Amino acid sequence: MKKIGDKRRKRLEEDGKRLASNSTLCSGTGPARSGKIKPKPRKPSETLRIYGTPARRKWIKSLPCHVADCVKSCGPCEGEIVNAHAVSGGKSRKADANTIVPLCHRHHVMYDRYVAPFDDKAVRASIIGAAAGYDLAFSTRTT
């Protein structure tokens, strides 16, 4: 262990005491900080572009998990159906509603993390292709 001089040790101790007495984080008098950046609320027009109309969101949630039928090797579905974007919008932008595929929570996480079988390009391409089918089915439904 490296030794430090008495003058430096004393200066570091004084700096530490000064910081502790002046800091709102240490004294508990200021607002608590979680260290997490709070996301800005989305504009209604952005929500509509990303997730579609409320009727479309309700319709997607009413469907079974898409992966349960096409990929048998990744295990059973878990959790509620969520809107999973099959592609990204690019540069930290969520994709449009026409790229949504209904996936259960478990398969959505696996898809986002490229966990097998979703690491296969053919499987991912079939899910991306299915998004167009869901978009067409919603636009042509009669309810």
N, C-alpha and C positions, 0 to 999 in steps of 0.2 A: 504494500500500500504506500502511495506517495505521501510524503509529509508536506504540509503546507506551513508557511511561516506564521508567527504569532500575529503580525500586523494583518495579514490576509485573513486569517481565521477570525480575528476580531471584526474586521470589516464585513465579512460574510454574515457573522452573527447579527451585527447591527442592521445590515440590509434585510435579513430575514425578519427581525423584530419589526422594522419599519413597514415592510410589506404586510406582515400579519396585522399590524394595527391599522393600516390604511385600507386594507382590502375589504370590500363589501362581501366577498365570497367567504373569507375566513371569519369575519365578525358576525355574519348572519343578519346584518341590518338591511342589506340590499335584496333585490329580487333574486330568487333562485334561478340558476341557469342549468339547463339539462345538457347542454353541449350539442343538442340536436337542432338543426335548422328547421323552422316551421315552414311547411309549404304554403305558398300563396293560394288562396281559394281560386278555383277556376271560374271563368266567366260562363254564364249559361250557354252561350254560343259554342264555347269550347267543349263543354260537357255533351252538348247535342252532337257535335262533330265526332267526338271520340266514342260515345256509347250509344248514340242513336236516340230515338224518341223513347219516352217512358213505356209506350206499348211494345216497342222492339225489345227493350231491356227485360220486360216481364215475359215476353215470348221466349227469349233466349234462356232465361232461368227456368222456364217450364220444360225445356227439352232435356233428355238424358245426356250424360257425358258422351261426347263424340268418340273418345278413345276406347271406351268400353267395348264398342262394336268392332272397331278396326284393328286394335292391337290387343291381343289376348295375353301377351307375355309380360305385361307390366303390372299386374296385380289388380285387386279390386278397387272400385271407386271409394273415395272417402270425402265427406264434407259436401256442402251445398254446391250447386252449379254456379260458376262465376264466368264473367265475360273475359275470355282470354284472347288477346290480340295475337293472331298467328304471325304477324310481321311487325317490325318496328316502324315508326314514322320517320326515323332518322334524326340524328343530332338532338337527342333528348326530347324528342317530340313523340307523343303517343300517336299511333296510327288511327285511321278513320274507322268508323263503326262497321264498314263493309268487310273488315278483316277479322271480325270476331267469330270465334268458335266456342260452343259451350263445353267447358271442361270442369270436372270436379276439382276441388282444391288440391288434392294429391297430384293429379295429372297435370294441373296448371303449373305447380312448382317443378315437377319433373321436366316439363316442356321448357320452362324458362331457364333451367339449369343444364339443359342438354344431357340429362341422365338417360341411359339406355332404356328403352329403344329410341328415344327422341334425339339421340346423337347421330342417327342414320339420316342422310339427306333425303332418301326416298320417303321415309315416314313423315318427315317435316314437310316435304312437298305435298304429300297427300292431305295433310291437315290444312296447309295454306290453300290448296285447291278446294277443300271442303268449305272454307270461309265464303267463297263465291257462291257455292250452292246454298248455304244458309241465307245469304243476302238475297238471292233470287227467290228462295222459298218464302221469305218474309214479305218481299214486295209483291208477290203474286197470291198471297193467302187471301181468303175471302171473309175472314172474321172481322 
